[in-house]
């Protein structure tokens, strides 16, 4: 499966952005994939942000819970990340990831995902 992340940009603190992750590939059954969002800043490890499972169950990191919302549209083979009340510390490259085999306890582990998108830059600054 190929993943294409988009929607990043420059936003002021307190603002909002919506990221999208479009999946494609021969014979794709998007609904069978667990989908995740991760982010990374230079010099640091990739950090879990949010994930959504096959039944649309969700998991969030503590730093974004209550501000970010992950969702999926299986008809469009697309996952979204609605980011509200953005803070400068949310600045990072955001990556989407997919895997068919994960259980809930594995959602937040970047090593669990087999497929990755190319990343989209989010910058929160005044």
N, C-alpha and C positions, 0 to 999 in steps of 0.2 A: 504494500500500500504506500502511496505517495501522499505526503502532507504538505500543505501550503498555508503558512500563517500570514495574516495581514491585519491591518488596522492600527498599527502603532503610529506614534507621532509625538509631537511636543504639546504638552498641556500644562496649564498652571495648577499649582496646588489647590486642592478642593474640586478640581474638574473631573470629567469622566471621559472614558474611552471604551470602545467595544472592539475586542479582538475577535477574529474569525480564524478557524482552521478548517480548510476544505480538504477532504480526503478523496483520493481517486485511485483507480487501478483495475485491472481486469478481474471480473468476477467479485468485486468488492461487496461484502456484506457488512456495511458500516455499523449496523445495530449490534453486531457480535463483538465489537471492540470496546474495551475500556479506553477512555481518552483522558489525557492529562495535560495540564499546563505547568511548566517550570520556568524559572527565570535565572539569569546569571549576569553578574557584574564582573568586570575584569579582576583577576586575581582571587576570585572566590569560587567555591564549588557551586554547581547548579542546585538551585533551591526549589523545592516543591511549592506550588501555589494552590492548585485545585485539581480535582479529578471528578469524572462522572462515569458511572458504570453502565452496564448493559441494561439495567432496569431504571436508569436515571437516578440511582442513588449517588449522593455527592459527598466529597470530602474536601475540607479546606485547611490550609495552614492557619495557625493562630494569628499570624500577622495580617491576614486579609479577611478573615471571617467577619461577616457583617458589612463588609464594603464591596467585596467582589461576589459575583454570581456566575457559576458555570452552567451551561445548558447545551443541549444538542437538538438538532433537527435531523432525524434519520432519513427523512424524505429528500433532504438536500445534501446528505453526507457531510454535514458541517457541525462543528462544535464552536461555541461562543464563550467569551469571557467578558462580562460586563463589569467594568472597573469604575467604581464611584469613590468620591472623597479621596482622590489620589494624593499621595504624599511624596516628597522628594525621595524618600527611601524606597519607593516603588520603582525608581528608575533602574532599568535593566533591559537586556535582550530577553524577550519572552519566546519560549519554544513550546510547540505542541508535540505530543507523543501519543502513540497508540500501541495497544497490545491485546491479544485475544485471550490470554491465559491467566490474567491476574485475579487474585482474590483481594478482598478489601484491605487486608493488612499489607499488601504490596503496592497499593496505589501511590503512596508517597515516595517510593524508592525509584530513583531515575534509572537504576541498573535493571529494573524489571521490564522496561519498555523496549521493544524491538524496533519500532519505527519512529522517526523524528522528522519534524519539519525544519526549515532553514532559519527560523527566528525572525522576530520583528522588534525593532527598537522602540521602547517607551521611555520618554524623558519627561520628568515632572519638574518644572522649574519656572520661576517667575522672571 
